[in-house]
Amino acid sequence: MDLSIVIPCYNEADNVNKIQTELFPVVNALAESRTVEVIFVDDGSRDDTHKIFCEAFGAYHYPGVTIRFEQHEVNRGLGAAIRTGFAAATGDTIVTTDSDGTYRFSEIPTLLSYLTPEVDMVTASPYHPQGGIAGVPAYRLVLSKGASAMYRVLADWQIHTYTALFRAYRRYVTEDVPFESNGFLGGTELMINAIRMGYRVAEYPTVLYSRVHGTSKAKLARTIKSHLLFQLFVVMPWHPYGMLLQGSDECVYLYTDFQKRLFPSPEVFLSHGYHWEQVVKVSDKYLAQLVSGPPLTFKDGALLKSPDNTIFFIEHGKKRPFLSAPVFEGLGYQWKHVLPVTDAVLNAVEDGDEINLLGSHPDGTLLSTTNDKTVFLLENGKKRPFNTKQAFLSWGYKWDQVVKVTPAELDQYPLGSSVAPQKSFFQERGQLTSLQPETSYTPRKLTGLGSALYWGLTRQTAQFKLRF
């Protein structure tokens, strides 16, 4: 299937004629050049929406068009309906749209035209300078416009609208980006998380119209509260890659390639770019059934400082001391990235050769030039490019870790294969669920104060404690 159109519905029986006369001519036109499926997700309607839609569209036939129906037995919310639609969709591209036509169905082809090869998702944007509002009551815009203004500050100033349902996604975005909310926050959470994971978002400036039939299902007080709480979460560190597990003891594991791998110390954990907020609590029984893999070591490129102020660079699992501060600074590394460790932690790492020359960087270094934005990772003496922002961020790197070199210095390294993105928490979670579907687990969400307290503790001790 080339294109899936997902339409969440809740008490939308009055809009059946609008969908029939305005949506399906667009679907038929799209089907001239691709296969299209339309998925109606009835979210526990009380007005026989599911029955009426099945009767109206169940026998619909047009070459290249498939109609599907999903149903929630009870009302679960817009976010839950979106997830159900994503799970049912088979298209390489997925469009979500309101069932009431507040964004014109006729604009779906234009929306899709903004999904160019360098874009991962497109959102309709009435708050864009070239967008507009037509007939929507002012009180209805307070939440949407106010929330979007806040998210511009917290996430990406170049994006003007964060609350629209009318969007187009590459399939991999819907599979990769986690969002937990079942309510109206769900679409915003999905978009914010996609931006934070490095996916590229484009806006389609358009007009938001007032609905003709029925009433808006948004509960303003509840939705405002959910947005405010999520905005507090947005300012906290977040790194949704890798599945981090903990049982009842102090041990934390990375679940990858169907194995659990132990972090032997907090410093090893932090060197991989993870945050404590990611750790997921599971039962000891559940943890015991997972196959054990080799313990993790410091990430290549980690910078460590011993109690006697010697600075080390981790390369291929070995600690390589810098000859002097001028060598450290001359190679472009920054003091703020150095992680203090105890002698006990250092003694567990094998010794490597001293770094005493300028102009040649060890494996694990991030490099770029001043006249090219491409970032490379040195690995086995080769420079491996990050072809996307998402691939770079997925491995826990930060932009200020990149060392600037001259084109001549970069040219000394042969070109290697590009760095693929790491699997997201959402994908790893699917692997775990397949092992034992009846087991549930909840991400550990520490408060900002708790996270700060724990960071302070780990700088003083090598004991691996996550509780306060």
Backbone torsions as a table, in degrees:
resi	resn	phi	psi	omega
1	MET	NA	134.1	-178.9
2	ASP	-85.6	-43.5	-173.6
3	LEU	-135.8	131.3	172.5
4	SER	-114.9	133.5	175.2
5	ILE	-113.4	113.1	-177.1
6	VAL	-100.9	126.1	-176.5
7	ILE	-126.0	99.6	174.9
8	PRO	-68.7	141.3	-177.7
9	CYS	-136.1	134.8	172.7
10	TYR	-143.6	111.5	-178.2
11	ASN	54.6	55.5	-176.7
12	GLU	-115.8	26.3	-178.2
13	ALA	-58.8	-33.4	-178.3
14	ASP	-68.9	-14.9	-176.7
15	ASN	-97.3	7.7	-176.6
16	VAL	-61.5	-41.1	-179.5
17	ASN	-68.1	-37.6	178.5
18	LYS	-61.6	-43.8	178.6
19	ILE	-64.8	-40.8	-177.8
20	GLN	-64.8	-40.8	-173.9
21	THR	-90.6	-23.6	-174.8
22	GLU	-109.8	-32.8	-178.7
23	LEU	-83.6	-48.5	-169.1
24	PHE	-69.1	-29.9	171.1
25	PRO	-61.2	-34.7	177.0
26	VAL	-68.5	-43.7	178.8
27	VAL	-60.6	-44.3	179.8
28	ASN	-61.6	-40.4	179.2
29	ALA	-66.2	-40.6	177.4
30	LEU	-63.6	-34.2	-177.2
31	ALA	-71.2	-9.0	175.9
32	GLU	-69.4	-22.7	-176.3
33	SER	-123.7	-0.6	-178.8
34	ARG	-163.4	165.1	173.4
35	THR	-86.4	141.3	-173.6
36	VAL	-133.3	135.5	169.8
37	GLU	-120.7	140.3	175.9
38	VAL	-110.8	124.4	-177.4
39	ILE	-116.4	113.2	174.6
40	PHE	-92.3	126.3	178.6
41	VAL	-112.7	103.7	178.5
42	ASP	-82.6	119.1	-174.9
43	ASP	-96.3	62.7	175.5
44	GLY	65.7	41.3	-178.8
45	SER	-63.0	152.4	178.4
46	ARG	-107.0	6.5	-176.5
47	ASP	-117.5	24.3	178.5
48	ASP	65.3	29.6	177.9
49	THR	-55.4	-46.6	-176.7
50	HIS	-60.6	-47.3	-178.9
51	LYS	-63.4	-45.2	-177.4
52	ILE	-65.9	-41.7	179.2
53	PHE	-66.9	-39.9	178.0
54	CYS	-62.5	-40.9	179.5
55	GLU	-67.7	-37.4	-175.8
56	ALA	-76.6	-36.8	-170.6
57	PHE	-121.6	-4.6	-176.5
58	GLY	-61.7	-33.2	-179.0
59	ALA	-100.1	12.0	-177.4
60	TYR	-65.1	136.2	-178.8
61	HIS	-138.3	127.2	173.6
62	TYR	-155.2	137.5	-177.5
63	PRO	-55.1	128.1	177.4
64	GLY	85.3	1.9	-177.0
65	VAL	-115.7	133.0	175.6
66	THR	-123.8	136.7	178.0
67	ILE	-111.9	131.2	179.4
68	ARG	-131.3	153.9	-178.4
69	PHE	-129.8	130.2	173.0
70	GLU	-120.6	152.5	-176.2
71	GLN	-145.7	135.6	168.7
72	HIS	-95.9	135.0	-179.6
73	GLU	-66.4	-32.6	177.0
74	VAL	-129.3	160.8	179.2
75	ASN	-69.1	121.1	-177.4
76	ARG	-113.9	-15.6	177.8
77	GLY	113.1	162.3	-175.6
78	LEU	-62.9	-43.0	-179.6
79	GLY	-59.5	-42.3	178.5
80	ALA	-65.2	-38.5	178.7
81	ALA	-65.7	-37.9	177.3
82	ILE	-62.9	-44.6	179.8
83	ARG	-63.1	-39.6	177.1
84	THR	-62.8	-41.6	178.4
85	GLY	-64.7	-42.7	177.9
86	PHE	-61.1	-42.5	-178.5
87	ALA	-64.4	-33.3	-178.8
88	ALA	-83.9	-22.4	-174.3
89	ALA	-70.5	143.1	178.1
90	THR	-119.1	0.3	-176.7
91	GLY	-77.2	153.7	173.8
92	ASP	-71.1	-27.2	174.2
93	THR	-120.7	139.0	-177.8
94	ILE	-126.6	125.9	175.2
95	VAL	-107.5	134.5	170.8
96	THR	-113.1	141.0	-179.5
97	THR	-151.1	155.0	178.1
98	ASP	-71.6	147.0	-179.8
99	SER	-78.7	-15.5	-176.1
100	ASP	-90.8	-1.6	176.4
101	GLY	72.8	22.9	177.3
102	THR	-65.9	-24.6	163.4
103	TYR	-109.1	125.4	-171.5
104	ARG	-60.5	130.9	176.2
105	PHE	-59.7	-30.1	-178.3
106	SER	-64.6	-13.5	-178.5
107	GLU	-91.6	0.5	179.7
108	ILE	-57.7	-45.9	177.8
109	PRO	-59.8	-38.4	178.8
110	THR	-67.6	-41.9	175.7
111	LEU	-55.3	-45.3	-178.8
112	LEU	-65.4	-29.4	-179.3
113	SER	-66.6	-20.9	177.8
114	TYR	-81.6	-9.9	179.4
115	LEU	-86.2	68.9	-178.9
116	THR	-76.7	169.1	-176.7
117	PRO	-55.5	-29.3	-177.8
118	GLU	-91.2	6.5	-177.7
119	VAL	-115.1	139.8	-179.3
120	ASP	-100.0	-29.9	175.9
121	MET	-153.8	153.1	179.3
122	VAL	-124.7	136.6	176.2
123	THR	-120.9	139.2	172.4
124	ALA	-63.7	145.7	-173.9
125	SER	-142.0	88.0	175.3
126	PRO	-71.3	-19.2	-178.8
127	TYR	-91.0	0.6	172.3
128	HIS	-65.9	148.5	179.0
129	PRO	-53.0	-26.5	179.8
130	GLN	-97.3	1.9	177.9
131	GLY	-91.4	-169.0	-179.2
132	GLY	-171.2	171.0	179.4
133	ILE	-125.2	137.5	-179.5
134	ALA	-133.1	104.3	171.3
135	GLY	78.8	5.4	-179.8
136	VAL	-82.6	128.5	-179.6
137	PRO	-57.1	141.7	-176.3
138	ALA	-58.4	-37.9	-177.3
139	TYR	-66.0	-25.6	178.3
140	ARG	-75.2	-21.3	-178.4
141	LEU	-88.6	-14.6	-176.6
142	VAL	-56.8	-51.0	-178.4
143	LEU	-64.9	-53.6	-173.6
144	SER	-63.2	-47.2	-176.7
145	LYS	-71.2	-40.3	179.0
146	GLY	-65.7	-43.0	179.7
147	ALA	-64.5	-42.2	-179.8
148	SER	-63.1	-37.4	178.2
149	ALA	-62.7	-40.6	179.1
150	MET	-66.7	-42.2	-178.7
151	TYR	-68.2	-27.6	175.0
152	ARG	-61.5	-38.2	179.5
153	VAL	-72.2	-40.3	-173.1
154	LEU	-83.2	-29.1	-172.1
155	ALA	-116.7	-69.4	-174.8
156	ASP	-149.7	111.7	-176.6
157	TRP	-64.3	-23.4	-176.7
158	GLN	-76.8	-15.5	178.2
159	ILE	-96.1	130.8	-174.5
160	HIS	-99.4	-27.1	-175.5
161	THR	-126.4	125.5	-177.1
162	TYR	-117.3	-1.7	-170.8
163	THR	-113.3	2.8	-177.3
164	ALA	-76.4	141.9	172.9
165	LEU	-85.7	-25.9	-176.5
166	PHE	-72.0	102.5	-174.8
167	ARG	-148.5	163.9	172.3
168	ALA	-127.8	134.2	-176.0
169	TYR	-125.6	144.0	161.1
170	ARG	-69.9	144.4	-175.9
171	ARG	-56.9	-39.3	-175.9
172	TYR	-63.7	-26.0	176.8
173	VAL	-66.7	-43.9	-179.3
174	THR	-67.4	-26.2	179.4
175	GLU	-85.8	-24.5	-169.7
176	ASP	-100.3	-30.8	-171.5
177	VAL	-94.1	119.7	179.6
178	PRO	-82.2	144.5	168.0
179	PHE	-148.7	137.6	-168.8
180	GLU	-102.7	-25.7	-172.7
181	SER	-66.0	139.0	174.1
182	ASN	-92.1	-15.1	-174.2
183	GLY	-95.0	-155.2	-177.7
184	PHE	-67.9	-19.4	176.7
185	LEU	-66.4	-21.9	-172.0
186	GLY	-51.3	-47.5	-178.4
187	GLY	-65.8	-38.6	178.0
188	THR	-67.0	-44.5	179.7
189	GLU	-59.4	-42.3	178.6
190	LEU	-59.8	-44.9	-176.8
191	MET	-70.6	-42.7	178.8
192	ILE	-60.6	-46.1	-180.0
193	ASN	-64.4	-35.8	177.4
194	ALA	-63.4	-42.4	178.3
195	ILE	-63.7	-43.0	-177.8
196	ARG	-69.2	-23.4	178.0
197	MET	-88.2	-1.7	174.9
198	GLY	95.5	6.3	177.0
199	TYR	-74.1	150.4	-173.9
200	ARG	-94.4	122.9	-176.1
201	VAL	-112.3	133.3	175.0
202	ALA	-116.3	152.0	176.9
203	GLU	-104.2	143.1	171.9
204	TYR	-111.7	102.6	179.4
205	PRO	-63.8	125.1	-177.7
206	THR	-153.7	-178.0	-176.8
207	VAL	-106.4	133.3	172.7
208	LEU	-95.0	123.6	-178.3
209	TYR	-104.0	160.8	174.3
210	SER	-76.1	144.8	177.7
211	ARG	-68.6	149.3	-178.5
212	VAL	-92.5	-44.1	-177.4
213	HIS	-114.6	146.1	175.5
214	GLY	75.6	-172.9	-179.1
215	THR	-127.4	157.9	177.9
216	SER	-63.2	142.4	-177.9
217	LYS	-93.7	-1.5	-176.5
218	ALA	-71.6	130.4	173.1
219	LYS	-94.5	105.5	-167.5
220	LEU	-59.6	-49.6	-176.2
221	ALA	-60.6	-45.5	-178.6
222	ARG	-66.2	-41.3	-178.2
223	THR	-69.6	-39.3	177.1
224	ILE	-60.8	-44.3	179.2
225	LYS	-60.5	-43.8	-178.1
226	SER	-65.5	-37.4	178.0
227	HIS	-66.6	-42.1	180.0
228	LEU	-62.3	-42.3	179.0
229	LEU	-66.1	-40.8	-179.9
230	PHE	-67.9	-35.3	178.3
231	GLN	-62.9	-34.8	174.8
232	LEU	-65.3	-37.7	179.7
233	PHE	-68.9	-32.8	-177.1
234	VAL	-63.2	-32.7	-177.2
235	VAL	-78.8	-8.0	178.5
236	MET	-86.0	156.9	176.4
237	PRO	-59.2	142.4	-178.5
238	TRP	-151.1	129.0	-178.0
239	HIS	-143.7	90.4	-168.1
240	PRO	-83.4	33.5	-179.1
241	TYR	-118.2	143.7	-176.1
242	GLY	81.1	144.8	179.0
243	MET	-105.4	115.3	-175.7
244	LEU	-105.6	122.9	-172.7
245	LEU	-120.3	146.5	175.4
246	GLN	-145.7	134.7	174.2
247	GLY	-89.9	-143.5	-177.4
248	SER	-84.3	-12.7	179.4
249	ASP	-96.4	-164.5	-173.5
250	GLU	-89.9	-3.9	-174.5
251	CYS	-78.2	136.1	176.3
252	VAL	-119.2	138.0	-175.2
253	TYR	-124.4	150.9	167.5
254	LEU	-98.3	124.2	177.1
255	TYR	-95.2	114.8	-178.7
256	THR	-152.2	143.6	-179.2
257	ASP	51.3	39.6	176.1
258	PHE	63.2	28.4	176.0
259	GLN	-135.0	150.5	171.5
260	LYS	-101.6	128.4	-177.4
261	ARG	-120.7	125.8	-173.7
262	LEU	-75.2	136.5	165.6
263	PHE	-86.5	111.7	-174.8
264	PRO	-73.1	-13.6	179.8
265	SER	-156.5	161.3	176.0
266	PRO	-61.5	-35.2	-178.4
267	GLU	-64.8	-38.8	176.1
268	VAL	-63.2	-42.9	177.7
269	PHE	-56.6	-51.7	-176.6
270	LEU	-67.0	-30.3	-178.7
271	SER	-65.7	-21.1	179.7
272	HIS	-89.1	2.3	175.3
273	GLY	83.9	10.5	-179.8
274	TYR	-83.2	164.8	176.9
275	HIS	-123.6	150.6	-178.2
276	TRP	-64.3	-25.8	179.5
277	GLU	-62.0	-17.3	-178.8
278	GLN	-80.5	-18.2	-170.4
279	VAL	-64.5	131.3	-178.0
280	VAL	-106.5	128.4	179.0
281	LYS	-83.8	129.1	176.4
282	VAL	-132.2	165.4	179.2
283	SER	-73.5	154.8	177.5
284	ASP	-62.4	-36.5	178.7
285	LYS	-62.4	-43.3	179.5
286	TYR	-64.4	-43.1	-178.4
287	LEU	-65.7	-36.2	-175.9
288	ALA	-66.8	-25.5	-177.1
289	GLN	-80.1	-10.8	-180.0
290	LEU	-81.6	140.6	179.6
291	VAL	-69.4	135.4	179.2
292	SER	-84.9	134.9	174.6
293	GLY	-110.5	-178.3	-179.8
294	PRO	-65.9	145.7	176.9
295	PRO	-59.5	151.8	178.5
296	LEU	-78.6	151.9	175.6
297	THR	-117.0	175.0	177.9
298	PHE	-58.0	142.9	177.7
299	LYS	-68.6	136.3	174.8
300	ASP	-55.1	134.4	-178.4
301	GLY	98.9	-9.2	178.1
302	ALA	-65.3	140.7	178.0
303	LEU	-110.5	123.0	-175.1
304	LEU	-121.2	148.8	176.3
305	LYS	-124.4	126.5	179.4
306	SER	-80.5	167.0	177.1
307	PRO	-58.0	-25.5	178.7
308	ASP	-91.8	14.4	174.6
309	ASN	73.0	16.1	170.9
310	THR	-74.6	134.7	-179.8
311	ILE	-101.7	132.8	-178.9
312	PHE	-121.1	149.8	173.1
313	PHE	-114.1	129.7	179.3
314	ILE	-88.1	121.1	177.6
315	GLU	-136.7	122.7	179.3
316	HIS	53.4	38.4	176.6
317	GLY	80.5	3.5	179.8
318	LYS	-113.3	151.2	177.8
319	LYS	-97.3	121.6	-178.3
320	ARG	-110.1	115.7	-178.9
321	PRO	-76.0	144.8	172.9
322	PHE	-81.5	139.3	179.2
323	LEU	-59.5	-41.0	-174.7
324	SER	-161.1	167.5	176.0
325	ALA	-61.5	-41.2	177.4
326	PRO	-59.5	-36.0	176.8
327	VAL	-66.3	-44.5	178.2
328	PHE	-56.7	-51.6	-177.5
329	GLU	-72.5	-34.8	179.8
330	GLY	-65.0	-26.7	177.2
331	LEU	-84.6	-2.8	173.6
332	GLY	93.7	6.4	179.2
333	TYR	-79.0	158.0	-175.5
334	GLN	-118.2	140.5	-177.7
335	TRP	-63.4	-30.3	-176.6
336	LYS	-67.0	-15.2	179.5
337	HIS	-93.1	0.6	-178.7
338	VAL	-79.6	130.6	-178.3
339	LEU	-103.8	116.6	177.4
340	PRO	-66.5	136.5	179.4
341	VAL	-134.9	162.6	178.3
342	THR	-85.7	164.6	176.2
343	ASP	-61.8	-34.7	-179.6
344	ALA	-61.5	-40.9	178.8
345	VAL	-68.5	-43.4	-180.0
346	LEU	-64.6	-38.8	-177.4
347	ASN	-65.1	-19.9	178.7
348	ALA	-82.1	-5.4	-178.3
349	VAL	-106.0	131.9	-178.7
350	GLU	-64.6	144.6	179.3
351	ASP	-74.6	144.4	174.9
352	GLY	-124.6	179.8	-178.7
353	ASP	-70.0	155.3	179.1
354	GLU	-71.5	143.8	173.8
355	ILE	-95.0	110.7	-171.9
356	ASN	-134.1	8.0	-177.6
357	LEU	-125.0	146.4	174.5
358	LEU	-92.6	157.2	174.2
359	GLY	93.9	-11.7	178.6
360	SER	-134.6	123.7	-174.2
361	HIS	-103.7	147.8	177.8
362	PRO	-76.2	162.7	175.8
363	ASP	-59.3	143.9	-177.9
364	GLY	102.3	-8.7	178.7
365	THR	-82.1	142.6	174.4
366	LEU	-97.6	128.3	-175.4
367	LEU	-128.3	147.7	167.9
368	SER	-156.7	168.2	177.8
369	THR	-108.5	165.1	-178.4
370	THR	-71.1	-21.4	-177.7
371	ASN	-106.2	10.8	178.5
372	ASP	-146.1	126.2	-176.7
373	LYS	-79.4	-10.1	-179.6
374	THR	-62.6	132.9	177.9
375	VAL	-105.2	138.9	-179.3
376	PHE	-121.0	147.2	172.7
377	LEU	-107.8	125.0	176.1
378	LEU	-78.0	126.3	179.9
379	GLU	-149.4	123.2	-177.1
380	ASN	54.2	38.6	177.1
381	GLY	76.8	3.2	179.8
382	LYS	-112.7	153.2	176.2
383	LYS	-95.9	118.2	-178.5
384	ARG	-105.2	119.2	-175.9
385	PRO	-78.0	146.2	166.3
386	PHE	-92.4	111.2	-176.0
387	ASN	-80.6	-15.6	179.3
388	THR	-137.1	155.1	174.5
389	LYS	-60.9	-37.9	-178.1
390	GLN	-63.4	-39.5	178.8
391	ALA	-63.2	-41.8	179.5
392	PHE	-62.4	-51.0	-176.6
393	LEU	-68.2	-28.4	-176.0
394	SER	-63.2	-24.0	-178.1
395	TRP	-96.4	13.2	174.5
396	GLY	79.9	12.4	179.1
397	TYR	-79.7	157.9	175.1
398	LYS	-121.1	147.5	-173.6
399	TRP	-61.8	-33.0	-178.0
400	ASP	-77.5	0.4	173.3
401	GLN	-83.4	-12.8	-175.7
402	VAL	-73.2	129.9	179.4
403	VAL	-92.0	127.1	178.8
404	LYS	-86.0	129.4	178.4
405	VAL	-131.3	169.7	177.2
406	THR	-77.7	158.2	175.6
407	PRO	-55.5	-37.2	-179.9
408	ALA	-64.9	-39.5	179.0
409	GLU	-66.5	-40.0	179.7
410	LEU	-68.5	-34.8	-177.3
411	ASP	-66.6	-16.2	-179.0
412	GLN	-71.9	-14.6	-179.4
413	TYR	-101.5	129.2	176.6
414	PRO	-66.4	152.1	-178.1
415	LEU	-77.3	131.6	176.0
416	GLY	-108.8	-174.7	179.4
417	SER	-69.8	155.2	179.9
418	SER	-70.1	156.6	-179.5
419	VAL	-87.3	122.0	179.3
420	ALA	-81.3	150.7	178.2
421	PRO	-64.6	147.8	173.8
422	GLN	-73.1	153.9	176.9
423	LYS	-66.8	143.4	-179.2
424	SER	-81.8	164.8	174.1
425	PHE	-53.3	-39.7	-176.8
426	PHE	-62.6	-42.1	179.2
427	GLN	-69.4	-42.2	178.7
428	GLU	-63.1	-37.1	-179.9
429	ARG	-61.4	-36.1	177.1
430	GLY	-62.6	-37.2	176.5
431	GLN	-63.1	-43.6	-178.5
432	LEU	-66.1	-42.5	-179.8
433	THR	-60.4	-34.3	-179.8
434	SER	-68.9	-21.6	178.7
435	LEU	-76.7	-39.2	-177.1
436	GLN	-153.0	84.6	-171.1
437	PRO	-58.2	-29.7	-174.6
438	GLU	-78.7	-7.4	-178.3
439	THR	-87.3	132.5	176.9
440	SER	-112.5	155.2	178.8
441	TYR	-152.6	155.6	-173.9
442	THR	-127.9	131.8	176.1
443	PRO	-60.0	138.4	179.0
444	ARG	-81.1	112.1	-179.7
445	LYS	-108.5	99.0	179.0
446	LEU	-80.3	154.3	174.4
447	THR	-74.4	162.3	177.4
448	GLY	-57.5	-38.5	179.0
449	LEU	-66.4	-42.5	179.1
450	GLY	-62.1	-40.5	178.2
451	SER	-63.9	-42.0	-179.8
452	ALA	-65.3	-41.4	178.5
453	LEU	-61.7	-42.2	-178.1
454	TYR	-68.1	-37.3	177.6
455	TRP	-60.7	-41.4	178.6
456	GLY	-63.6	-38.7	-179.9
457	LEU	-67.7	-40.4	-176.5
458	THR	-70.7	-18.6	176.4
459	ARG	-76.2	-15.8	-176.7
460	GLN	-105.9	-16.7	-174.1
461	THR	-145.3	152.4	177.8
462	ALA	-96.5	5.4	178.4
463	GLN	-74.4	139.6	-172.4
464	PHE	-96.4	85.4	-178.1
465	LYS	-119.6	135.2	-178.7
466	LEU	-113.7	-0.9	-176.1
467	ARG	-104.8	160.6	-176.8
468	PHE	-122.5	NA	NA
